[in-house]
Amino acid sequence: MDNNQPIIVKRITRKDHGHHGGSWKIAFADFAVAMMAFFLVMWLITVATPEQLRSISGYFNDPIGFNEGGSPWAIDLGGSPEVAPQTTLNQTPQETGQQEVSEDTARELADQAERRDMEMLLQELQNQIDSEPVLQRFKDQILIEITQDGLRIQIVDAENRPMFASGSAQLQPYFEEILLSLSDTIAKVKKKISVSGHTDAQPYVGRRGYGNWELSSDRANAARRTLLAAGYPEEQVARVVGYADSALFNRDDPLSPINRRIDIVVLNRHAEEQIMEGADADAPTVAPLELEADTEASAADQPAQASELPASSAPPQEEPSEPAAPQAPVAEGEQRRLNLFDNAEPLRRLNQ
């Protein structure tokens, strides 16, 4: 048998594949842009106020006839999209006349702007509660709403989670963390606040002469001190008051833990004016200072000065049924201190 078989060599020539194109890159870029637009829309919906959401919804439902938002345009820049050829960029002060607004209209516009600020603060606080772990654990105890006095933040007790130690004004650590977290957000709005404390209807029997009125006031003041320690401006605190059990949250159950709460109200302009007017009305016209102890001694030392006063300057006085205590005369250059119930008119005539 012949072993000389032919050797077959198979040569394979490898060739590079041609370019497949970049169409996939275009598709991926479109997908990335669509995802970015989607997340941008989701973010805008999250931060928009309810009024803004209603305006956007009304525009897309009826773009032509929509006017609930005060303007038929989706984006209102304070003017009209119509072309005004008579308007130039370089206007002189005489060309730009200012429109006079009545006082009532100005107040109404100010109230609308203030309410928008309150709604934005409400939305920001809700976002903060949902995002921060410290506040998210206690979100069921934080109630936020807009009232006629402004934005009210109520922090209430839970069944097994009180804000204060029993029968005292000592803050629990978790409640202190809540106040520290909320203080920075509340301080962004340059408005004064009112801090009030509330208790349930359970009578306080801790010590004599101390009840729910004193306890609620002390707890409100403790909350105020915590806010100031967190950096809240002291001049923005308008009032600290205790209500005891006079304003129950749950009137059907006076002993419910939810009645024990701290209210922080970001005051609007009307509420702040009422507080200031009330403070001015309660202030006495004459400072209530105590009379000096040596009034009778000074009256005995200076009888001549009192007799030398002209009769016309002394006001008519009724004859008392009992001998009245001697009053101190008013020497030249001196001023008598008045008690709250003293009449200032006779002394004003004497000084003249």
Buried (B, 14 or more C-beta within 10 A) or exposed (E): EEEEEEEEEEEEEEEEEEEEEEEEEEEEEEEEEEEEEEEEEEEEEEEBBEBBEEBBEBBEEEEEEBEBBEBBBEEEEEEEEEEEEEEEEEEEEEEEEEEEEEEEEEEEEEEEEBBEBBBBBBBBBEEBBEEBEEBEEBEEBBBBEBEEBBBBBBBBBEEEBBBBEEEEBEBBEBBBBBBBBBBEBBBEBEBBBBBBBBBBBEEBEEEEEEBBBBBBBBBBBBBBBBBBEBEBEEEBBBBBEBBBBEEBBEEEEEEBBBBBBBBBBBBBBBBBEEBEEEEEEEEEEBEEEEEEEEBEEBBEEBEEEBEEEEEEEEEEEEEEEEEEEEBBBBEEEEEBBBEEEBEEEBBEEBEE
